[in-house]
Structures are given as structure tokens and as C-alpha cells.
């Protein structure tokens, strides 16, 4: 049964990538026409994207991968909790309601989002460079570029907002340092990231945020 499911996923990889792209295109159109409804659905879109990505991960069921993803989830969540409550990490910001249930003013989904971004950016970086530690740096740069665009639309999407509406340089520096840490953990624990659907999700999300930015400008 598992072999049949695996073969089905492999054979329909391009279709799944096409569905992912269509999903985010619909998201852009939806937000342009019914902002409140689609912002409400955003947590479900995030979870669905993560689950789709994991269907094509060759190591997600291994104890090492589960440990790695759990570490990234918990550490990122703790860092976000510290950041939003003390403003000592990233800067002075607060979360909105779009990401769902919060613990200490921090959405639990933000930890899942870090796992997805670390993994999918590593998958994308692997397509451009072959040496492991070069991939760590390139993937971290991808994450900061992604965040740069995301920060411009996050308040509009009710994800989070910055005091006085200004994103500090510290945010991007901290993002890069934390991204390097998580990418290094991913490589150190030898997690396989040759996942075409993951890289497609990263690119689709990035283009989605660029499209939203164009809409609101």
C-alpha cells in the first residue's frame, strides 16, 4: 500500500506542483476580491502547504528528521516568544489574528512556518549549489529575501505589525543569523531536502507575497 501511494505521488509530481501554483493564484485573486475571508483561511493554507511538502519528503518519517523538525519548531517558537514580548530579537513588533491561536502573544503556527521555510529554502538552494555549507548560506539568503517581501505585506494580511510601521534592519540581521543556525542544524543532521514540491511551494509563496505587494501599492 505504501509503495503504491509513493509511486502515485512520484508519477503525479508535476500535477501536484501545478495545483500548488494554482492554489496561490486563487489566493491572490481571493484576497483582491474578498480580503477578510481569505485572511481567515490563511492558517489552513499554511498547514496544507506544509503537509503537501512533507508528502514528498523522503526522510520525514525517520526519528532523526522528526527530532530536527521538532528542534526547529520549538527553538523558533521560543525565539519568537522572547522577541514579541521583550523586543530584544527582531525588534518591536506584535502579532495580529491571521495566524490563529497564540501562546504568550505568539501564534503556534509561526513555529511550523519556520520549519517549512527552512526546509523549502534548503530544497531550493540545493538546485543552485552542491556543496553543503554553500547551501546553508544560499538558503539563508533566500529566507532573508523572502522575509523582506513578506514584511511589506504582513500588516495588510493581519499577520504582524511593527511599531511606527517601520521594519528595523535588526530584523533582517536576526533573521539571517537564525536562518544560518537552522540551516546548519538541517545539514548537520543530514536531512534530505531534494524535494521539488518544497522548492515549488517556497517560490509560489514568494510570488504570492510579491503579487499582494503589487496589489496594495
N, C-alpha and C positions, 0 to 999 in steps of 0.2 A: 504493500500500500504506500509506504513512504517513498519507495523508488518511483512509483507511478506519479505521485504528486511532484517529486523532484523533476522528473522528465517533463511533466506538463509545464512546470514553471520555466524550465530551460527553453522549451520549444516556443513558449509564448512570451519570451522576454521583451521583444520589440513591441508587442501589443501592450504589455504592461507599462512600458516606458511611454507609449503613446497615450495611454489612459492617464498616466501621471501628468503629462503635459496638458491634456485636455482638462483635467481636474483643476489645475491652476489657472487656465484660461477662463474657465467658468467662474472661478473665484474672483478674478479681476472684473469680469462683466457684472457679477453679482454685487460686489462692493460698489461698483459705479451706479447701480440701479437700486439696490436695497442694502445700504450700509449696515444698518442695525442688525438685520437678520444674519448676514454673512459674518459679521464680527462675533456674533453669538456662537456660530458654528466653528469658529477658529480652533478651539481646543480639540474638537473631534477631528478636524483636518490634520492637526499636528500628530495626534495619536495614530490616525490611519496611515499617514506618511511613514511614520516610524515602523509600524507593523509591516507595511509593504516592503520597506527597505530590508527588514530582518528576514523576510521570506527568502531573500536571495543571498543571505549571509551564510557562508559555509562553516562558520565556527560559533554561531550564536548559541548553540545548544551545549557547547563544551563548558566545563566548570571554569576554565581559565577566562573565557570570554565573558561569562556571567559575572565573574569576580571583577574583571576590568570595567565592564559597563556599570556595575554597581558602585565601584570606587569613583568613577567619573560623575555619576549621578549624585552621590552623597556629598562629595567634595565640592562640586559646583553649587549644589543647593546650600551648603553651609557658607560658602563664599558669598553667594547672593544674599543670604540672610544677614550676614555681617555687613555687607555693602549697603543694603537698603536701610538697615537700622542704625548704622554708625557713619555712613558716607565716607569711610576710610578706604573702601575699594570701589573702583569705577567712578565715584563722585556722588553728588547729591541728587538722588532720583527716587521715584516711588512708582509702584505698580498699579495699573488700572485693573479693570474687571475682566478683560478679554481672555486671560489665561486660566480662569477658573479658580478653584479652591486654593486658599493661601494658608501657609504656616508661618507665623511670625512676620506677616505682611509680605510674604514671598510665595508666589504660585509654585505648587509642586511640579507643574509641567515644565518649569524652567530648567529643572534638572534633566528631564527627558530631552528637552530641546538641546542642551549641551551635548548629551550623548550622541544625538542624531547629527549635529553639526560637526563634532569631532570625527565621527566615523565617516560621514559622507564627504567631508573635505579631504580626508585621508584617501578615500577612494578616488576622488578627482585628481589629487596630486600625483597619485600612482600612475596616472595616464600620461603625465608630462615628464616626470623624473623617475629614475630607477633606484638610485642609492637611498638607503633607508633614512639617513639623517637629513638628506636634502629634501626628502618627502615631508619630514617633520616641519622644516622651515617653510616650504611652499604651502603646505596645508594650513599652517598658522597664518600666513599672509592671506590666503583665501578667506579664512574666517574673519580677519580684520576688515577686509574689503566688503565682505557680506554684511558685517555689523555696521560699517559706515553707511551703507544704503538703508539698512533696517532702522537705524537711529532716526533717519529723516521721516519715516512713516509710522514709527511705533506710537507716537501720541495720537495720530489720526485713527489708528486701529485700536486705540484704548488699551495698548499693551503695557506701556510705561511712559513716564514723562520726566523731564529734567527741570530742576529749579531754574526759574527765569528762562526756560526754553532753550538753554544753551548746553550742548554736549561738550564736556571738557576733554581736552587732549588726554588727560589721565585715564579716561575710559578706554581709549584705544590702546594705550600702553599696557594697561592691566589686562585687557583682552588678549593682547599678543603674548604676554608672559604666561597667562593661564592656558592659552591655547597651546603654547610650546610644551608646557607641563603635561597636558593631557595627550598631546600627540606623541610625546616621548614615552608615556605610560603605554599607549597603544602599541608602539613599536617594541618596547621592552618586553611586553607580554606576548609578543608575536601574534597579534590578532590579524587575521587575514582580512584585507579590505578591498580585494579585487571584486567589486560589486557594481556592475553597470547601472543598476536601478538606483543605488545610493547616490552615485555621481549625478545621475539624471535628476533626482529629487533636489540635490543641492543647487544645480543650475536652474531648475524650474522655480524653486523658491526665490532665488536671487532675481530672476527675470520678473517674477510676480511682484516683488517689492519695488523694482525699478518702474514697472508699469503703474503701480499705485502712486509712486512718487511723481510720475508724469501727470497722472490724473489730478492730484491735489495741487500741483503747481500751476 
